[in-house]
Amino acid sequence: MTAQDIEAIERATVAAVSPQAQEEIAGWLLPFDTGTVGRARSAVPLAHDAADAAVLDDIEARYAARGLPVMWRLPNIPAFDAFAERLQARGYEAGKPTHVQTAAAASVMNVSQGPFAQTAARPDTAWAAVFVGEGFDPVDGASRVATLSRAPGALFASIREGEATVAAGMGGFSHGWASVHGMRTALACRGRGLAGRVLATLAREARSRGIERFFLQVEASNAPALALYRRAGFETAWTYSYWKKE
C-alpha cells in the first residue's frame, strides 16, 4: 500500500460511516458520533509513519469538548508501538482487532454467479429491517443504519424474498476506492450464497463508475466473513485495534 492509498482508504472509510461531525488535525481524522459504530467515533491517523504523541492531549480535549469518550483506531504496526505505550500509560486498552482488506473489483464481481441484488440510492425500511432482525443487537443495528444512511453517494443493495429483506449491504464510492459496509444476512438464510450476490452487485456498480479497487474492514474473529472475502479475492493490507478506556 502506498501512503496515498492509506490516506484515501481512511478518508473513504469515514465518509462511508458518516459520523455526526468530524475534524482533522495534524494528520488525524477525528470523527464524532454518539452511536455504536467504532469507525464513526474513533480518532484515526492518515499515515502509517510514527505518530507524534504530542497530539494526545489535543485529541482528548476535542472529544471531551463534545462530551464524548475518546477512542483510537491504530494500525498494529511497529511504527505505532511507542504511541501505543503512551496510550497504555494513560489507561487505554486495545481490543477488537480488525483487518483492512483490499481486492480488485473484477475478482469481487466473480464471487457469485447468482442473480444480482436490488439496488437503491437510499435505504428503505425493508433494507433497514435486516439489521434489527433475529440474532442482531437492535440498538447496534439501528445505529449502523443511521450512520450508513448518511453516507453521500452510497448504494444500498438488498435481496428480498416476499416482503422481507434477507440480505443487505452498502457500497461507498469515494477517494478512488469502492468500499463494502453493513453486510448482513438473516440468520435463517445463511449458507445460501446471498452475501456473495450482494458483493458481486456492489462490484458491478463500482466498475460501472470506473472504480476497480475495493476495500473493507472485517473483524479478525469473524471466520465466515473472512472465508467469503477470501473467495472474493480480498487480502489483508493491515490490521488495526481499537484503544479505549474500560
ZAMARGU-4260 file (C-alpha; in steps of 0.2 Angstrom, whole numbers, plus 5000, padded with zeros to 4 digits):
<rodrens>
0) 5000/5000/5000 | 5006/5017/4996 | 5005/5032/5008 | 4992/5039/4996 | 4982/5023/4996
5) 4982/5023/5015 | 4976/5040/5017 | 4962/5038/5003 | 4956/5022/5012 | 4954/5031/5029
10) 4946/5046/5022 | 4934/5035/5012 | 4930/5024/5027 | 4925/5039/5037 | 4915/5046/5023
15) 4905/5029/5022 | 4901/5028/5040 | 4897/5046/5040 | 4899/5052/5058 | 4888/5066/5065
20) 4903/5078/5064 | 4922/5077/5061 | 4938/5087/5062 | 4955/5085/5056 | 4971/5090/5065
25) 4990/5086/5062 | 4987/5071/5051 | 4972/5063/5061 | 4954/5062/5056 | 4943/5064/5072
30) 4925/5058/5068 | 4912/5062/5082 | 4897/5051/5084 | 4885/5045/5098 | 4881/5029/5090
35) 4889/5011/5092 | 4900/5011/5075 | 4918/5011/5081 | 4924/5019/5064 | 4912/5033/5066
40) 4919/5038/5083 | 4937/5034/5084 | 4952/5045/5080 | 4962/5038/5066 | 4979/5043/5058
45) 4980/5046/5040 | 4998/5039/5038 | 5007/5024/5045 | 5023/5034/5049 | 5027/5035/5068
50) 5014/5046/5076 | 5019/5061/5087 | 5012/5058/5104 | 5011/5077/5106 | 4993/5076/5098
55) 4987/5065/5113 | 4981/5080/5124 | 4974/5090/5110 | 4963/5075/5103 | 4957/5070/5120
60) 4952/5088/5123 | 4942/5089/5107 | 4932/5073/5111 | 4930/5080/5129 | 4923/5096/5122
65) 4909/5087/5114 | 4905/5076/5129 | 4912/5060/5120 | 4924/5047/5126 | 4940/5047/5115
70) 4943/5030/5106 | 4958/5027/5095 | 4959/5016/5079 | 4978/5012/5077 | 4986/5001/5065
75) 4995/4986/5073 | 5012/4990/5066 | 5029/4994/5074 | 5029/5012/5069 | 5014/5014/5082
80) 5022/5004/5096 | 5028/5020/5106 | 5011/5028/5103 | 5003/5013/5110 | 5014/5013/5125
85) 5009/5030/5129 | 4990/5025/5127 | 4993/5011/5139 | 5001/5023/5152 | 4985/5033/5151
90) 4974/5018/5155 | 4969/5014/5137 | 4967/4995/5132 | 4967/4988/5114 | 4954/4976/5108
95) 4943/4971/5093 | 4957/4968/5080 | 4951/4971/5063 | 4958/4968/5046 | 4958/4981/5032
100) 4957/4970/5016 | 4958/4975/4998 | 4954/4967/4981 | 4951/4970/4963 | 4933/4974/4958
105) 4934/4961/4944 | 4938/4947/4957 | 4924/4953/4969 | 4912/4953/4955 | 4916/4935/4951
110) 4912/4928/4969 | 4895/4924/4964 | 4886/4918/4948 | 4869/4921/4955 | 4856/4935/4951
115) 4862/4952/4956 | 4854/4960/4971 | 4842/4975/4970 | 4850/4992/4972 | 4844/5009/4978
120) 4852/5026/4981 | 4843/5027/4998 | 4839/5014/5011 | 4821/5010/5014 | 4813/5002/5029
125) 4815/4984/5022 | 4833/4986/5019 | 4835/4993/5037 | 4824/4979/5045 | 4838/4966/5042
130) 4849/4975/5054 | 4837/4973/5068 | 4831/4956/5065 | 4833/4940/5075 | 4850/4937/5081
135) 4856/4955/5079 | 4858/4968/5093 | 4843/4981/5089 | 4852/4996/5096 | 4868/4992/5087
140) 4858/4988/5071 | 4849/5005/5072 | 4865/5014/5074 | 4873/5006/5059 | 4858/5010/5049
145) 4859/5028/5054 | 4877/5031/5050 | 4877/5022/5034 | 4861/5031/5028 | 4870/5047/5030
150) 4884/5042/5018 | 4884/5053/5002 | 4884/5044/4985 | 4882/5027/4993 | 4872/5012/4985
155) 4861/5001/4995 | 4860/4983/4989 | 4847/4970/4995 | 4840/4953/4992 | 4822/4951/4996
160) 4810/4936/4997 | 4792/4941/4998 | 4791/4956/5009 | 4807/4953/5019 | 4824/4958/5016
165) 4835/4943/5019 | 4852/4950/5014 | 4859/4968/5013 | 4875/4978/5011 | 4881/4995/5007
170) 4894/5001/4994 | 4903/5018/4996 | 4912/5026/4982 | 4925/5039/4986 | 4943/5044/4985
175) 4946/5032/4971 | 4940/5017/4980 | 4924/5007/4982 | 4921/5000/4999 | 4909/4987/5007
180) 4900/4991/5023 | 4885/4984/5033 | 4885/4966/5026 | 4870/4957/5034 | 4861/4941/5031
185) 4846/4935/5040 | 4850/4920/5052 | 4838/4908/5044 | 4845/4912/5026 | 4864/4910/5029
190) 4874/4897/5019 | 4864/4901/5003 | 4877/4912/4994 | 4866/4928/4997 | 4881/4939/5004
195) 4891/4934/4988 | 4877/4940/4977 | 4877/4957/4987 | 4896/4958/4985 | 4895/4954/4966
200) 4882/4968/4964 | 4892/4981/4973 | 4907/4976/4962 | 4897/4978/4946 | 4891/4995/4952
205) 4909/5000/4956 | 4915/4995/4939 | 4901/5005/4931 | 4908/5020/4940 | 4926/5016/4933
210) 4932/5011/4950 | 4942/4995/4950 | 4948/4994/4968 | 4939/4988/4984 | 4942/4988/5002
215) 4933/4983/5018 | 4935/4980/5036 | 4932/4964/5044 | 4934/4958/5062 | 4948/4946/5064
220) 4937/4934/5074 | 4923/4933/5060 | 4928/4917/5052 | 4913/4915/5040 | 4915/4933/5033
225) 4934/4930/5031 | 4931/4915/5021 | 4919/4924/5009 | 4930/4938/5007 | 4945/4927/5003
230) 4934/4919/4989 | 4931/4936/4983 | 4950/4939/4982 | 4952/4950/4997 | 4969/4951/5006
235) 4974/4959/5022 | 4983/4976/5019 | 4985/4979/5038 | 4976/4976/5054 | 4971/4989/5067
240) 4964/4988/5085 | 4953/5000/5095 | 4960/5008/5110 | 4948/5014/5124 | 4947/5015/5142
245) 4936/5002/5150
</rodrens>
